């Protein structure tokens, strides 16, 4: 049986686990900038490191609920 190529959010975890981690502010902040650095998006990682605990945290929750992916700048 083929694996579903679902989301890549938060290290390839399922949508529900990513949603739970996005709701918790500290895990959303840490995993957000770590995944951006891991993907090679250094500017996005720095933006998440600086602003990820407030503005982007709220956007992550909204995007996870409606699009099943975390907010990505580019």
Backbone torsions as a table, in degrees:
resi	resn	phi	psi	omega
1	UNK	NA	130.9	-177.0
2	UNK	-74.6	143.5	177.7
3	UNK	-78.3	143.6	176.6
4	UNK	-77.1	129.2	179.2
5	UNK	-89.6	69.7	-176.6
6	UNK	-67.5	-132.6	-175.1
7	UNK	-83.6	159.1	174.7
8	UNK	-104.9	7.2	-174.0
9	UNK	-72.0	137.2	178.8
10	UNK	50.7	61.8	172.1
11	UNK	66.0	30.5	176.4
12	UNK	79.2	16.6	179.1
13	UNK	-73.8	163.2	-179.0
14	UNK	-67.0	166.2	-176.8
15	UNK	-61.5	-44.4	-176.2
16	UNK	-67.1	-38.2	177.7
17	UNK	-68.5	-41.0	176.9
18	UNK	-63.4	-37.6	177.5
19	UNK	-64.0	-44.7	178.5
20	UNK	-62.2	-42.5	178.9
21	UNK	-69.0	-29.5	177.9
22	UNK	-72.7	-28.9	179.7
23	UNK	-71.6	-35.0	179.8
24	UNK	-79.0	117.1	-171.5
25	UNK	-58.4	-44.1	-174.6
26	UNK	-69.8	-39.5	179.0
27	UNK	-70.6	-36.7	176.9
28	UNK	-62.4	-42.0	-179.4
29	UNK	-66.5	-49.8	-177.5
30	UNK	-67.0	-52.1	-178.6
31	UNK	-65.0	-31.5	179.9
32	UNK	-62.1	-51.2	-178.1
33	UNK	-78.2	-28.3	177.4
34	UNK	-66.6	-42.6	179.4
35	UNK	-67.2	-34.7	177.9
36	UNK	-68.3	-41.4	176.6
37	UNK	-64.4	-39.6	179.9
38	UNK	-63.7	-36.2	178.2
39	UNK	-77.1	-9.1	179.8
40	UNK	90.3	9.0	178.6
41	UNK	-93.3	82.6	-173.3
42	UNK	-67.0	-40.1	-179.8
43	UNK	-66.1	-44.6	177.9
44	UNK	-62.7	-38.0	177.6
45	UNK	-63.7	-40.8	178.2
46	UNK	-68.6	-39.0	177.2
47	UNK	-62.7	-42.2	177.2
48	UNK	-66.8	-34.9	178.9
49	UNK	-65.7	-38.2	-177.7
50	UNK	-83.7	-47.8	-173.7
51	UNK	-106.8	2.5	-172.9
52	UNK	-68.9	-17.8	-176.4
53	UNK	-84.6	-8.1	-179.5
54	UNK	-131.2	-73.3	-173.8
55	UNK	-66.9	-52.3	-175.5
56	UNK	-70.9	-27.5	176.6
57	UNK	-61.9	-43.9	178.9
58	UNK	-66.6	-41.8	177.7
59	UNK	-63.4	-38.5	177.4
60	UNK	-59.3	-44.5	-179.5
61	UNK	-64.2	-45.6	-179.8
62	UNK	-62.7	-46.1	-179.2
63	UNK	-66.5	-37.7	179.0
64	UNK	-64.4	-38.1	-179.2
65	UNK	-70.4	-43.8	-172.5
66	UNK	-93.4	-32.9	-175.9
67	UNK	-116.1	-7.1	-179.0
68	UNK	65.2	21.7	174.7
69	UNK	-138.3	150.1	176.9
70	UNK	-73.7	160.8	-178.7
71	UNK	-66.7	126.8	178.9
72	UNK	-121.2	129.2	179.9
73	UNK	-69.3	-44.2	172.4
74	UNK	-161.1	NA	NA
